[in-house]
Amino acid sequence: MNRRAGRTLTEEDRILWSQVARTARPLKGRAHPTVPEPQPVSMAEALSEARPEPAKSAASSPPVSRPKTLAQSALDQPTHDKLAAGRLPIQGRVDLHGLTQDEAYSLLFSFLHRAHANEMRYVLVITGKGSSSGGDGVLRRSVPAWLATAPFRPLVSSHHHAARHHGGSGALYVRLRRKKP
């Protein structure tokens, strides 16, 4: 019995496979197969916020109730300590090493979306510490900013740097929001 029967590739698997497939040489007399790449959401689209509409006069329309904003807070210290000690399980992890910002963004979004759909509560996002030249890594700086943007707010409740044995400042504990019934 084939264990992989009926399973499809995850977004993470597709990105990894496309990176490997680009380095392969086709057999003699054959051409590279063309596989359509998934269309990632560009960072510019995701980071741009919708501009507010001009204010209307109060007489022309009834007051509109504003939806609750999903504010993001830092992970509380007791929860951080429990994750670091292993008393709370890390239910998923994603490694963004070696990816471009666009690849990392789309992989992170799809991973967090799947984890939220599977009702995971705590996940580990590994960004890496950056270049060895002493500067901060691009993903290390960008990922916390991405988690605070509009596409991620419905998924992410809070985040904080991981404990040393989980990657330290090169990784983040992320608490996902509970699914609404």
Residue pairs with C-beta under 8 A, 6 or more apart in sequence:
9 17
10 110
10 114
11 38
11 106
11 107
11 110
11 111
11 114
12 94
12 107
12 110
12 111
14 38
15 99
15 103
15 106
15 107
18 35
18 37
21 32
21 35
26 32
38 106
40 102
40 103
40 105
40 106
41 105
41 106
41 109
41 151
42 102
43 101
43 102
43 105
46 105
46 109
46 146
46 149
46 150
46 151
47 146
47 149
49 150
70 153
70 154
70 177
72 147
72 148
72 153
72 156
72 157
72 158
72 159
73 157
73 158
74 158
74 159
74 160
75 83
75 158
75 159
75 160
75 173
75 175
76 158
79 88
79 175
80 160
80 163
80 173
82 88
83 90
83 122
83 162
83 163
83 166
83 173
84 162
84 163
84 165
84 166
88 122
89 122
90 122
90 123
90 124
90 166
90 173
91 115
91 120
91 121
91 122
91 123
92 111
92 115
92 120
92 123
92 124
93 123
93 124
93 125
93 126
94 107
94 108
94 111
94 123
94 124
94 125
94 126
95 126
96 104
96 107
96 108
96 125
96 126
96 127
96 128
96 139
96 143
97 126
97 127
97 128
99 107
99 139
101 138
101 139
101 142
104 139
104 142
104 143
105 146
108 125
108 143
108 146
109 151
109 152
111 123
111 125
112 123
112 152
112 155
112 156
112 174
112 176
113 155
115 123
115 176
116 155
116 176
116 177
116 179
117 179
119 178
119 179
120 176
121 175
121 176
121 178
122 173
122 174
122 175
122 176
123 173
123 174
123 176
124 162
124 166
124 167
124 171
124 172
124 173
124 174
125 143
125 159
125 171
125 172
125 174
126 167
126 170
126 171
127 137
127 139
127 140
127 143
127 170
127 171
127 172
128 137
128 139
128 140
128 170
129 137
129 140
129 168
129 169
129 170
130 136
130 137
130 138
130 139
130 140
130 170
131 137
137 170
140 169
140 170
143 172
144 159
144 172
146 152
147 156
147 159
147 172
147 174
154 177
155 176
155 177
156 174
156 175
156 176
156 177
157 175
157 176
157 177
158 174
158 175
159 172
159 173
159 174
159 175
160 172
160 173
161 168
161 169
161 171
161 172
161 173
162 168
162 170
162 171
162 172
162 173
166 173
